[in-house]
Amino acid sequence: AALLGDGEPGRVAEALDWLARKRGGDVALQETFGHWFETYVGQLTGVTSRTRDDYRSLHRRYLTHLDDLPLSLVTRAHVADLVNGLERRGLSPKTIKNVMHMLSSCLALAVDEGHLTRNPTKRVRLPKQRHDGDESDLFLTYEEFGHLHGAINTHYQPLVAFLVGTGLRWSEATALQNRHVNLAAGTVVVRQAWKKI
C-alpha cells in the first residue's frame, strides 16, 4: 500500500487484490516497474553508455521504491508524490526535471508497448527555478569581472574574456574550430560540444 501513494484507496485495494490473486496462482506474472525500467534502458538508441549509466544512477537514487509495483498500477498519484517528495528533500528543480524527463520517457515506451493505457506523468507540474533576490545578482558586475580577469594568468585572460563575453560553456568553447569563428563579422557559430563518454 505504501507504494501506491496517498489518497488512492481504490488503487490500494486493487493492488492488494492483485497480490492475493497472484499468490493464489490466479493471475500471470505482470511486468514490474523495476524490470520494465531495465528493459527501457536496454532499448534506448542513439545514446552513449554514459547516458545509460546516468539513467541507472537516477533510478537507484530516486525511483527504486516503485520497483516491485506492477507497471500497470503506476498512477499519477505516484508521480505527484515523487515530485513533491523530491522537492521536500531540497532537490533542485533541474534535478527533479531530469528525473521526471527520464520517468516520462520510460512510461511513454510502456504506453507504446501496451503495458499502460496512458502516461501518468502527463500534465504533472514541476517546480520552477527559484531565485533569491534580484536576478541581476546572478551575473558578474564589470568591477567583479575586472577583479577576476586581473587575477588570471595573462596567457589565459583572452579565454576568460571570451567565455564571460559569450556565455559559452567550457565544453562548447573548447570544441570550437577555426571555421566556427568569423573575426571580420565578429561571430561565433557553436556547432558542437564535448560530451562525457
C-alpha positions in Angstrom: 0.0 0.0 0.0 2.9 2.4 0.7 3.9 2.1 -2.9 0.6 3.4 -4.2 0.7 6.9 -2.7 -1.8 8.8 -0.6 -5.4 9.4 -1.4 -5.9 6.3 -3.7 -7.8 3.7 -1.6 -9.3 2.2 -4.7 -5.8 1.6 -6.2 -4.6 0.2 -2.9 -7.5 -2.3 -2.9 -6.8 -3.2 -6.5 -3.1 -3.8 -5.7 -3.9 -5.9 -2.7 -6.4 -7.9 -4.7 -3.8 -8.4 -7.5 -1.2 -9.6 -4.9 -3.7 -12.1 -3.4 -4.7 -13.5 -6.8 -1.0 -13.7 -7.8 -0.2 -15.7 -4.7 -3.1 -18.0 -5.4 -1.8 -18.5 -9.0 -4.9 -16.9 -10.5 -3.0 -14.2 -12.5 0.0 -14.3 -14.7 3.1 -12.6 -13.6 2.9 -8.9 -14.7 5.7 -6.6 -15.7 7.0 -4.7 -12.7 8.3 -1.1 -12.9 11.8 -2.2 -11.9 12.0 -4.9 -14.6 10.5 -2.5 -17.2 13.0 0.2 -16.3 15.9 -2.1 -17.3 14.0 -3.0 -20.5 13.6 0.7 -21.2 17.3 1.5 -20.7 18.3 -1.5 -22.8 16.1 -0.2 -25.7 17.5 3.3 -25.7 19.1 4.2 -29.1 21.4 7.0 -30.1 22.8 7.4 -26.6 26.2 6.7 -25.0 26.9 4.1 -22.3 27.5 7.1 -20.0 23.8 8.2 -20.6 22.6 4.6 -19.7 24.8 4.7 -16.5 23.4 8.2 -15.6 19.8 6.9 -16.1 20.5 3.9 -13.9 22.0 6.1 -11.3 18.9 8.4 -11.2 16.8 5.3 -10.9 18.8 4.0 -7.9 18.7 7.3 -6.1 15.0 8.2 -6.7 12.8 5.5 -8.2 13.6 2.1 -6.5 10.5 2.5 -4.3 8.4 1.8 -7.4 10.4 -1.3 -8.5 8.1 -4.0 -7.1 4.9 -2.3 -8.3 3.2 -3.8 -11.3 3.8 -1.4 -14.2 0.1 -1.2 -14.9 -0.6 0.2 -11.4 1.8 3.2 -11.6 -0.5 6.2 -11.4 -0.4 9.9 -11.5 -0.5 9.9 -7.6 2.8 8.1 -7.6 4.3 10.7 -9.9 2.9 13.6 -7.9 4.2 12.0 -4.7 7.6 11.6 -6.3 7.8 15.3 -7.4 6.6 16.6 -4.1 8.9 14.3 -2.1 11.9 15.3 -4.2 11.1 19.0 -3.6 10.6 18.4 0.1 14.1 16.8 0.2 15.5 20.0 -1.2 16.5 18.7 -4.7 16.9 21.4 -7.3 14.2 22.0 -9.9 16.8 20.9 -12.5 17.4 17.6 -10.9 13.7 17.0 -10.5 13.2 17.8 -14.1 15.9 15.3 -15.1 14.3 12.6 -13.0 10.9 13.3 -14.5 12.1 13.5 -18.1 13.6 10.1 -17.7 10.5 8.7 -16.0 8.2 10.2 -18.6 10.2 8.6 -21.5 10.3 5.3 -19.7 6.5 5.3 -19.2 5.9 6.6 -22.7 7.6 3.5 -24.1 5.4 1.4 -21.8 2.3 3.0 -23.4 3.7 2.3 -26.8 4.3 -1.4 -25.9 0.8 -1.7 -24.4 1.7 -2.0 -20.8 -0.1 1.3 -19.9 -3.1 3.0 -21.5 -1.8 6.4 -20.7 1.4 8.1 -19.4 0.8 9.1 -15.7 3.5 11.8 -15.9 1.5 14.0 -18.4 0.5 17.4 -17.1 2.3 17.0 -13.7 3.7 20.4 -12.9 7.3 20.7 -12.0 8.8 23.2 -9.6 10.3 26.3 -11.2 13.8 27.5 -10.7 13.8 29.9 -7.7 16.0 32.9 -7.5 16.6 34.7 -4.2 16.6 38.4 -4.7 17.1 40.3 -8.0 18.1 38.1 -10.9 20.8 40.6 -11.8 22.7 39.2 -8.8 23.4 36.1 -10.9 25.8 37.9 -13.2 29.3 39.4 -12.6 29.4 43.2 -12.4 32.1 44.9 -14.6 34.1 45.5 -11.4 33.8 41.9 -10.3 34.9 40.8 -13.8 37.8 43.2 -13.6 39.0 41.6 -10.4 38.6 38.1 -11.8 40.3 39.0 -15.1 43.2 40.6 -13.3 43.7 37.5 -11.1 44.0 35.2 -14.1 47.4 34.4 -15.7 47.8 36.8 -18.7 48.1 33.8 -21.0 44.5 32.8 -20.2 42.9 36.2 -20.0 41.6 36.3 -23.6 40.0 32.9 -23.0 38.3 34.1 -19.8 37.1 37.3 -21.5 35.7 35.2 -24.4 33.9 32.8 -22.0 32.4 35.7 -20.0 31.6 37.7 -23.1 29.8 34.9 -25.0 28.4 32.9 -22.1 29.7 29.7 -23.8 30.1 26.6 -21.7 33.6 25.2 -21.3 32.6 22.1 -23.4 31.3 24.4 -26.2 34.3 26.8 -26.2 36.9 24.1 -26.2 35.2 22.3 -29.1 35.4 25.4 -31.4 37.4 25.2 -34.5 38.8 27.9 -36.8 35.9 27.6 -39.2 33.4 28.3 -36.5 34.8 31.8 -35.8 34.5 34.8 -38.2 36.6 37.6 -36.8 35.6 40.0 -39.6 31.9 39.6 -38.8 32.5 39.2 -35.1 30.5 36.0 -34.9 31.0 32.6 -33.4 28.9 29.6 -34.5 28.6 26.8 -31.9 28.2 23.5 -33.8 29.2 21.0 -31.2 30.3 20.5 -27.6 32.4 17.8 -25.9 30.4 15.1 -24.1 31.5 12.8 -21.4 31.9 9.2 -22.5 
